[in-house]
Amino acid sequence: MTPAQATEIARSRGVPVYTIGAGRDGLVPYPRFDQAGNRIGSRHVPSDLDETALLAIARETGGRYFRADDTRTVENAFKAIDRAQKIEFQAKSYLLTTELFAWTAVPGGLFMLIAALLSRTRSRRVVTPSAIPSALKPAHVAPATGGLRP
């Protein structure tokens, strides 16, 4: 979005825009760093503050432009904006949720149903003596001697 588009939206909605031009005019020091990120000095570069655009945005939206050369001036600008514009509003917040319960509940329920059906079919099987392996069959005990019978 361009500054002109933002200005038009703010003006159409009745929102005053307060702009602050921070910094100095002319050449300003700009830090220089080496390959490791250590500061090795500074060089002077021209300031690119577009005061004309900041003035136009403030004027067209019913706000005000402040020029701030130092920290104290910036603080004074914020105090002036605070005195000039107090807006009471109630913020509405919405929480969009997506229920993920079904993604685990449905497969879990199906697995439980399958397990229940499998356990019922296994418990219905009738075990006949011929189905028991001979190694698992109980040995007969002779009544008089207490020994094993062949």
Secondary structure, DSSP 4 states (H G I P E B T S, - for coil): --HHHHHHHHHHTT----EEEES-SSEEEEEEE-TTS-EEEEEEEE----HHHHHHHHHHHT--EEEESSHHHHHHHHHHHHHH----------------HHHHHHHHHHHHHHHHHHHHHHHHPPPPGGGS-GGGSPPPBPTTT-SB--
